[in-house]
Amino acid sequence: MKILSKIILFIFSFIILELNKNTILGWILCLLLCTTYLYLKFITFKDLKFYQSLLLFIGYLICFGFIIFISWPPIRNVPAVSNDNPVSSEIVQTKYGKVQGVLNEDESVAVFTGIPYAKAPVNELRWKEPQNPNSWPGTLICDHFSPMSMQETNLPIYDSLVKIIGYHEYKISLKDNYRPPVSEDSLYLNIWKPNNDKKNLPVIVYIHGGSLQSGQTWYGDYNGENMAKKDVIFVNFAYRLGVFGFLADEELQNESKNHTTGNYGLLDMIKALEWVKTNIANFGGDPNNITLAGESAGSAAVSALCTSPLAKDIFNKVIMESSTLASKIPPHSYRQLDQALKSGKQLKERYNVSSIEELRNIPAKDLVKEASTQHHITVDGYALKEDPYISYRKGEYNEEAILHGYNAKESGPFIMFDDASMKDYEERLRYYFKDYTAEVMELYPATTDKEAAENWAQIYGTLFFNYPHYCLNRLAVSNNIPVYEYYFSKDNGRIGSWHSGEEIYAYDNIPASSKLFDSDDRKLSEIMSSYWVNFAKSGDPNNSDLPNWPINSDSKTLLELNNEVKVIDEKYLKLYAIIDKMEGFEN
């Protein structure tokens, strides 16, 4: 029994090393520690008293802590492809210099990662409009992703537990015992292209989500490899986040030749799009056929760019997944200039500084904690002249066609630990609906805690995600924009139809070896990714091999994406009508 308890202790130690991504040195030292502990416990000192055993155990814990410390995972850039010793790609000429990437395992896709699209926004360039990158001599080797933009990061063990508990997936590997870097120097983009000489291929430029506070470009759910296999050029990029991307300040406004502030992350996106427009033909892409796509806050950014005068004529079509800014009062990732300036002033007060120069001297690691206060697209009068709702009402927009939609359980990750109950159900509704609370309670009555929790999950998802898509669809129809709307409701062994659950299907990234998905999931992924590719090619997701996806011309129906792909009635129309009255939406 004593030996068994020690074996359990040792196994637990090695599990911690794996989850925390400690280096192989830690494993070796831990093995030596375990061997030494057993030798001392059962050979050298056979008859230890309780306090002696306790001291030996404490000594083990101290030594193990030291091992964790000295074998802490190093910071290392994420490789562009997962295969070892990848073959180099062709060399491609860009406006600023030559680049060379690497090929994927079957050599069907060339991947170029870490291509600079702007100068590093550091020192005096912090909180300035992005500048063109410097040219470089020779050939830039683009075989690793560049750092993620400044954001708060977690301990490696926390991220591992999120994969296990939240996503129900985890892969033991000795290849990932490192931590990806975080930096203000992050304005780089990545390109996945077919490894062939085809020209004028459609281009998808993808903006990652993360509440404009977090996110990275190497996330597997929107990796571009399989889209490139379908003859699409896929591009994504990092942009400034949190306080570095969305701080607003009067001094910064006066400092800018464009009199802008609060939208540095949005301006980064425009700079990346301009880079793509200028250079993508050299990678085989058609600069006149660019589809801008995004999910969550990335989709909110796409929505802003649809009515930004700076983004006119640099993309043709848009894909918006689980967020838009098209409602009269956008529910998240958005604020007016006066609100942004007030928040920026309060930030300076918190740091006891009176000038932007002083604020620029504060280390990024100290400012990064302000992401939660500064992560909103701003109506700055330059990148975004007015509310998108107003622009659409005027008939002023940049896209020629829209594919958009939301998921069945959008609220899942946001209320995971905050279920409603009968005790606070009405109070929660009143916070959002005020004088319209009685109407909502009549529509969603609750007599038990279970009913309250279920109703609140639907209402929360509708307020923050579903309703803005309903607004977008109506505005698109009124402007004669071809618009295709979906409702993703597929369950699986992972996160199902929670917020962001559709991405792994839409971009064809279900791992072949994953047991969390079955044949129905893989069939749906093939259908969805084909819709996305067809839309990028022509502005119409359909072809003869797919279930017909009609244009949503009445905003009362939409296409359900599940085991059966079919047109269904929009289920939240009565709740939408209440929100219309509350916000004053006019179509």
C-alpha positions in Angstrom: 0.0 0.0 0.0 2.9 2.4 0.8 4.5 1.6 -2.5 1.2 2.1 -4.4 0.7 5.5 -2.8 4.2 6.5 -3.9 3.6 5.3 -7.4 0.5 7.4 -7.6 2.5 10.4 -6.4 5.1 9.8 -9.1 2.5 9.4 -11.8 0.9 12.6 -10.7 4.3 14.4 -10.8 4.8 13.3 -14.4 1.3 14.3 -15.4 2.1 17.8 -14.0 5.3 17.9 -16.1 3.3 16.9 -19.2 0.5 19.4 -18.7 2.9 22.2 -17.9 4.9 21.4 -21.0 8.2 21.2 -19.1 11.3 20.2 -21.1 12.7 16.7 -21.3 15.3 17.7 -18.6 12.5 17.9 -16.1 11.4 14.3 -17.0 14.9 13.0 -16.5 15.4 14.9 -13.2 12.0 13.8 -12.0 12.8 10.1 -12.8 16.0 10.5 -10.8 14.1 12.2 -7.9 11.5 9.3 -7.8 14.3 6.7 -7.8 16.2 8.5 -5.1 13.0 8.9 -3.0 12.2 5.2 -3.2 15.8 4.2 -2.4 15.8 6.4 0.7 12.3 5.4 1.8 12.5 1.7 1.4 16.3 0.8 1.5 18.4 3.3 3.3 15.8 4.3 5.9 13.5 1.4 6.3 11.9 2.2 9.6 11.2 6.0 9.5 9.0 7.6 12.1 6.0 9.6 11.0 7.8 13.0 11.2 10.8 11.6 9.4 8.6 10.3 6.5 6.9 13.7 6.5 10.2 15.5 6.2 11.2 13.2 3.4 8.0 13.9 1.6 8.4 17.6 2.0 11.9 17.3 0.6 10.4 15.5 -2.4 8.0 18.4 -3.0 10.7 21.0 -2.7 12.9 19.1 -5.1 10.0 18.7 -7.5 9.3 22.4 -7.4 12.9 23.1 -8.2 12.7 20.7 -11.2 9.6 22.5 -12.4 11.4 25.8 -12.2 14.7 24.7 -14.0 12.9 22.8 -16.7 10.2 25.5 -17.4 9.2 25.4 -21.0 11.2 27.9 -23.1 9.7 30.5 -25.4 9.8 29.4 -29.0 8.1 30.3 -32.2 5.4 27.9 -33.5 6.5 26.1 -36.7 4.5 26.8 -39.8 3.8 23.1 -40.4 3.6 20.0 -38.1 5.9 17.7 -40.2 9.5 17.4 -39.2 12.3 18.8 -41.6 9.8 20.2 -44.1 10.9 20.9 -47.7 11.4 24.5 -48.6 8.8 26.1 -50.9 9.5 28.2 -54.0 10.8 31.7 -53.5 8.2 34.4 -54.0 8.9 38.1 -54.7 6.9 40.7 -52.7 7.0 44.5 -52.8 9.4 44.5 -49.9 11.6 41.5 -50.6 11.7 37.8 -51.4 10.1 35.2 -49.1 10.4 31.4 -48.9 8.1 29.2 -46.9 7.9 25.4 -46.3 5.7 22.6 -47.7 3.2 20.6 -45.7 3.7 16.8 -45.2 2.3 15.7 -48.6 3.8 18.7 -50.3 0.5 19.8 -51.7 0.5 23.2 -49.8 3.1 25.9 -49.5 3.0 27.8 -46.2 4.6 31.2 -45.7 4.4 32.4 -42.1 5.7 35.6 -40.4 5.7 37.9 -43.4 5.9 41.5 -42.1 3.0 43.7 -43.4 3.9 46.8 -41.2 6.7 48.1 -39.1 6.8 47.0 -35.5 4.5 49.3 -33.6 6.9 49.8 -30.7 8.5 52.8 -28.9 7.4 56.0 -30.7 5.1 53.9 -33.1 3.1 52.6 -30.2 -0.5 54.0 -30.8 0.3 55.3 -34.2 -1.3 54.3 -37.6 0.6 51.3 -39.0 3.6 52.1 -41.2 4.7 50.2 -44.3 7.4 47.6 -43.4 11.0 48.1 -44.3 12.3 46.2 -47.3 14.8 43.4 -46.6 17.8 42.1 -48.5 18.1 38.5 -49.7 15.3 36.0 -49.0 13.3 36.0 -45.8 12.7 32.5 -44.4 9.1 32.3 -43.4 8.9 28.9 -41.7 7.6 29.9 -38.2 4.7 32.0 -37.0 5.6 35.3 -35.5 4.7 36.2 -31.9 1.1 36.7 -30.9 0.1 40.2 -30.2 0.4 41.5 -26.6 -2.1 39.8 -24.4 -2.3 38.2 -21.0 -1.2 34.6 -21.1 -1.9 31.7 -18.8 0.4 29.1 -17.2 0.9 26.2 -19.7 -0.9 23.8 -17.3 -4.0 26.0 -17.4 -4.1 25.9 -21.2 -3.7 22.2 -21.1 -6.6 21.8 -18.7 -8.8 24.0 -20.9 -8.1 21.6 -23.8 -9.1 18.7 -21.6 -12.0 20.1 -19.7 -13.4 22.6 -22.2 -12.6 21.0 -25.5 -12.3 17.4 -24.4 -9.1 16.9 -26.3 -5.5 16.6 -25.5 -2.5 15.1 -27.3 0.6 14.0 -25.5 3.7 15.1 -27.4 7.3 15.9 -26.9 7.1 18.5 -29.7 5.1 21.1 -27.8 7.2 21.5 -24.6 7.6 25.3 -25.2 5.6 28.5 -24.8 4.7 30.7 -27.9 6.1 34.2 -27.6 4.0 37.4 -27.0 5.2 40.7 -28.3 4.2 44.2 -29.4 6.2 43.3 -32.6 3.5 41.2 -34.1 2.3 42.7 -37.3 2.9 39.7 -39.6 0.7 37.7 -41.9 0.6 34.1 -43.0 -0.3 32.6 -46.4 -1.3 29.1 -47.3 -1.3 28.4 -51.1 -1.6 25.3 -53.3 1.9 24.1 -54.2 1.3 24.6 -57.9 1.5 27.3 -60.6 -2.2 28.1 -60.7 -3.1 31.8 -61.0 -6.0 34.0 -60.2 -7.2 31.8 -57.3 -9.8 33.2 -54.9 -8.4 34.6 -51.7 -9.8 34.4 -48.2 -8.4 36.8 -45.6 -9.4 35.7 -42.1 -9.5 37.8 -38.9 -9.3 35.8 -35.7 -11.5 36.4 -32.7 -10.8 36.8 -29.0 -12.8 39.8 -27.9 -10.1 42.0 -29.5 -8.1 41.1 -26.4 -6.6 37.8 -27.2 -6.0 35.3 -30.0 -3.3 34.0 -32.3 -2.9 33.0 -35.9 -1.7 29.4 -35.6 -4.9 28.0 -34.0 -5.8 24.7 -35.6 -9.5 25.4 -36.1 -8.8 28.0 -38.8 -5.5 26.7 -40.2 -5.5 27.4 -43.9 -3.9 24.1 -45.2 -7.1 22.3 -46.2 -8.6 25.4 -47.8 -5.5 25.7 -49.9 -6.0 22.1 -51.0 -9.3 23.3 -52.4 -7.5 25.9 -54.6 -8.1 28.9 -52.3 -5.3 31.2 -51.1 -5.9 31.5 -47.3 -4.4 34.4 -45.4 -4.5 35.4 -41.7 -2.6 37.9 -39.6 -2.0 39.3 -36.2 -3.2 42.8 -35.2 -2.8 44.9 -32.1 -5.1 43.9 -29.3 -6.5 45.4 -26.1 -4.9 48.6 -24.9 -2.3 48.5 -27.7 -4.9 48.3 -30.4 -7.9 50.3 -29.1 -6.8 53.0 -26.6 -8.3 56.4 -27.4 -6.7 59.7 -26.2 -7.1 63.3 -27.2 -3.3 63.8 -27.4 -3.1 60.8 -29.7 -5.9 62.3 -31.8 -4.0 65.6 -32.1 -0.8 63.8 -32.8 -2.3 61.9 -35.8 -2.3 63.6 -39.2 -5.7 61.9 -39.8 -7.0 63.1 -36.4 -7.8 59.5 -35.4 -7.5 57.5 -32.2 -8.9 54.3 -30.8 -8.7 52.1 -33.8 -5.1 51.0 -34.2 -6.0 47.3 -34.4 -8.6 48.1 -37.1 -6.1 50.1 -39.0 -3.7 47.2 -38.8 -6.4 45.0 -40.5 -6.7 47.6 -43.3 -2.9 47.7 -43.7 -2.8 43.8 -43.9 -5.6 43.9 -46.5 -3.7 46.5 -48.5 -0.6 44.2 -48.4 -2.6 41.3 -49.7 -4.2 43.4 -52.5 -0.7 44.5 -53.6 1.2 41.2 -53.3 -1.2 38.2 -53.5 -1.0 37.9 -57.3 2.7 36.7 -56.8 1.4 33.8 -54.7 -1.2 32.8 -57.3 -4.1 34.8 -55.9 -6.6 37.1 -57.6 -6.3 40.6 -56.0 -9.8 41.4 -57.4 -11.4 38.4 -55.7 -10.8 38.8 -52.0 -13.2 37.5 -49.4 -12.8 38.9 -45.9 -13.8 36.5 -43.2 -13.9 36.5 -39.4 -15.4 34.9 -36.3 -16.6 36.6 -33.1 -14.7 39.8 -32.5 -13.0 39.1 -35.8 -16.4 39.1 -37.4 -17.3 42.3 -35.7 -14.1 43.8 -37.2 -15.2 42.5 -40.7 -18.6 44.2 -40.0 -16.8 47.5 -39.3 -14.6 47.2 -42.4 -17.8 46.7 -44.5 -18.6 50.4 -43.9 -15.1 51.8 -43.5 -14.2 54.3 -46.3 -10.6 53.1 -45.9 -11.5 49.6 -46.9 -13.3 50.4 -50.1 -12.3 48.4 -53.1 -9.8 46.1 -51.2 -12.2 43.1 -50.8 -15.3 41.9 -52.5 -17.2 39.5 -50.3 -17.5 38.9 -46.6 -18.1 35.9 -44.3 -19.3 36.9 -40.8 -19.5 34.2 -38.1 -21.2 34.8 -34.8 -21.0 38.7 -34.6 -21.8 41.8 -36.5 -22.1 45.5 -35.7 -25.2 45.9 -37.8 -27.7 46.4 -35.0 -28.5 50.0 -34.0 -26.7 49.4 -30.7 -24.0 46.9 -31.2 -23.8 44.7 -28.1 -20.0 44.2 -27.8 -16.6 45.1 -29.2 -17.8 48.7 -30.0 -18.1 52.2 -28.6 -18.5 55.8 -29.5 -15.6 58.2 -29.5 -16.6 60.1 -26.4 -16.8 56.8 -24.4 -13.4 55.8 -25.7 -11.8 59.1 -24.8 -13.2 59.0 -21.3 -11.9 55.5 -20.8 -8.5 56.5 -22.1 -8.4 59.4 -19.7 -9.2 57.1 -16.8 -6.4 54.8 -17.8 -3.9 57.6 -17.6 -5.2 58.5 -14.2 -4.8 54.9 -13.0 -1.1 55.0 -14.1 -0.6 58.5 -12.7 0.7 59.8 -16.1 -0.2 63.1 -17.8 1.1 62.5 -21.3 1.3 59.9 -24.0 5.1 60.0 -23.8 5.0 58.8 -20.2 2.5 56.1 -21.2 4.7 55.0 -24.0 7.5 54.5 -21.5 5.5 52.1 -19.5 6.6 48.5 -20.3 4.1 46.5 -22.4 4.0 43.8 -19.7 2.5 46.3 -17.2 0.0 47.8 -19.6 -1.3 44.5 -21.0 -3.6 44.0 -18.0 -5.7 46.9 -19.4 -7.0 44.7 -22.3 -10.4 44.4 -20.6 -10.9 48.1 -20.5 -9.7 48.9 -24.0 -11.0 46.4 -26.5 -13.6 48.2 -28.6 -13.8 49.4 -32.2 -14.3 53.1 -32.0 -16.4 55.5 -34.2 -13.3 57.7 -34.8 -14.5 59.7 -37.8 -11.7 58.3 -39.9 -11.6 54.5 -40.1 -15.2 54.4 -39.0 -17.1 57.5 -39.7 -20.4 56.5 -38.2 -22.4 53.5 -36.9 -22.5 50.7 -39.5 -26.3 50.7 -39.1 -26.4 54.3 -40.3 -24.1 53.6 -43.3 -26.2 50.6 -44.4 -29.4 52.8 -44.1 -27.6 55.2 -46.5 -26.7 52.4 -48.9 -23.0 52.9 -48.2 -21.0 49.7 -47.8 -18.1 47.8 -49.4 -19.2 44.2 -49.9 -20.8 42.6 -52.9 -22.2 39.5 -51.2 -22.5 38.2 -47.6 -22.3 34.8 -46.0 -23.1 35.0 -42.3 -24.7 33.3 -39.4 -24.7 32.1 -35.8 -24.6 29.0 -33.7 -27.3 27.3 -31.6 -25.6 27.7 -28.3 -23.6 30.9 -28.6 -23.9 31.7 -24.9 -22.2 28.5 -23.8 -18.7 29.7 -22.9 -19.9 33.1 -21.6 -22.4 31.8 -19.0 -20.7 28.5 -18.2 -20.2 29.4 -14.5 -23.0 31.9 -14.4 -26.4 30.1 -14.9 -29.5 32.0 -14.1 -32.0 30.7 -11.5 -35.4 31.7 -10.4 -33.8 33.9 -7.8 -32.2 36.2 -10.3 -33.9 35.5 -13.6 -36.1 38.6 -13.7 -33.3 40.8 -12.4 -31.1 39.6 -15.3 -33.8 40.3 -17.8 -34.5 43.7 -16.4 -30.8 44.7 -16.6 -31.0 44.4 -20.4 -34.7 44.9 -21.3 -35.8 47.4 -18.7 -39.4 48.5 -19.6 -39.7 45.5 -22.0 -38.9 42.9 -19.3 -42.6 41.8 -18.9 -42.9 41.1 -22.6 -39.7 38.9 -22.5 -40.9 37.1 -19.4 -44.2 36.4 -21.1 -42.4 35.0 -24.1 -39.9 33.0 -22.0 -41.7 32.1 -18.7 -39.8 30.2 -16.1 -41.2 28.3 -13.1 -38.0 26.3 -12.2 -34.3 26.9 -12.0 -33.8 24.7 -15.0 -36.2 26.7 -17.1 -34.7 29.9 -16.0 -31.2 28.7 -16.9 -32.3 27.4 -20.3 -34.2 30.5 -21.1 -31.3 32.7 -20.1 -28.9 30.8 -22.3 -31.1 31.4 -25.3 -31.8 35.1 -24.5 -28.2 35.9 -23.8 -27.1 34.3 -27.1 -29.8 36.2 -28.9 -28.9 39.6 -27.4 -25.2 39.3 -28.1 -25.0 37.3 -31.3 -28.2 36.2 -33.1 -30.0 39.5 -33.2 -27.2 41.5 -34.8 -27.2 38.9 -37.6 -30.9 39.4 -38.1 -30.3 43.1 -38.4 -27.5 42.6 -40.9 -29.7 40.3 -43.0 -32.5 42.9 -43.2 -30.1 45.7 -44.1 -28.5 43.6 -46.8 -31.8 42.7 -48.3 -32.9 46.4 -48.3 -29.6 47.2 -50.2 -30.1 44.2 -52.7 -26.9 42.6 -51.4 -27.0 38.8 -52.0 -27.0 37.4 -48.5 -26.8 33.8 -47.3 -27.5 33.1 -43.6 -26.9 29.9 -41.6 -27.8 28.4 -38.2 -25.1 26.0 -37.0 -26.6 23.4 -34.6 -24.3 20.3 -34.8 -23.4 18.6 -31.6 -20.1 16.6 -31.2 -17.8 15.3 -28.6 -16.0 18.7 -28.4 -17.7 22.0 -27.9 -20.5 21.3 -30.4 -22.6 24.4 -31.4 -21.1 26.7 -28.7 -19.6 29.9 -29.8 -16.8 29.2 -32.3 -17.9 25.6 -32.7 -18.5 26.0 -36.4 -14.9 27.0 -37.3 -13.4 23.6 -37.4 -16.1 22.5 -39.9 -16.1 25.6 -42.1 -12.3 25.5 -42.6 -12.2 21.7 -42.9 -9.9 21.1 -39.9 -11.5 18.1 -38.1 -8.4 16.0 -37.3 -8.5 12.6 -39.1 -7.6 10.8 -35.9 -10.0 12.6 -33.6 -12.6 10.3 -31.9 -14.6 13.4 -30.9 -16.2 13.6 -34.3 -18.0 10.9 -36.3 -18.8 10.4 -40.0 -21.7 12.8 -39.9 -19.3 15.5 -38.6 -16.9 14.9 -41.4 -19.7 14.9 -44.0 -20.9 18.2 -42.6 -17.4 19.7 -42.6 -17.0 18.8 -46.3 -20.4 20.5 -47.1 -19.6 23.6 -45.1 -16.1 24.1 -46.3 -17.3 23.6 -49.9 -20.0 26.3 -49.3 -17.2 28.6 -47.9 -14.9 27.9 -50.9 -17.7 28.3 -53.5 -18.7 31.6 -51.9 -15.1 32.8 -52.1 -14.9 31.8 -55.7 -18.1 33.4 -57.0 -20.2 35.0 -54.2 -22.6 32.0 -54.3 -22.0 29.0 -52.0 -24.0 26.6 -54.1 -23.0 24.0 -56.6 -24.9 20.9 -58.0 -23.3 18.5 -55.4 -24.5 20.5 -52.3 -27.9 21.0 -50.7 -29.3 24.2 -52.1 -28.7 27.3 -50.0 -31.1 30.0 -51.1 -30.5 33.7 -50.7 -32.2 34.9 -47.5 -34.5 37.4 -49.1 -37.1 37.6 -46.3 -34.9 37.3 -43.1 -37.5 34.8 -41.7 -35.7 31.7 -42.7 -32.1 30.5 -42.7 -30.1 27.3 -43.5 -29.6 24.9 -40.7 -26.2 23.2 -40.7 -26.5 19.8 -39.0 -26.7 16.2 -40.0 -29.5 17.3 -42.3 -28.8 20.5 -44.1 -32.1 22.3 -44.7 -33.9 25.6 -44.7 -35.7 26.3 -41.4 -37.8 29.1 -39.9 -35.9 31.7 -37.8 -36.9 30.7 -34.2 -36.3 34.0 -32.4 -38.5 36.4 -34.5 -40.7 37.3 -31.5 -37.8 38.1 -29.3 -36.2 40.1 -32.2 -39.4 42.2 -32.4 -39.1 43.2 -28.8 -35.4 44.1 -29.2 -36.3 46.1 -32.4 -38.8 48.2 -30.3 -36.3 48.6 -27.5 -33.4 49.8 -29.7 -35.5 51.6 -32.3 -34.3 49.6 -35.3 -35.8 50.8 -38.6 -35.3 48.9 -41.8 
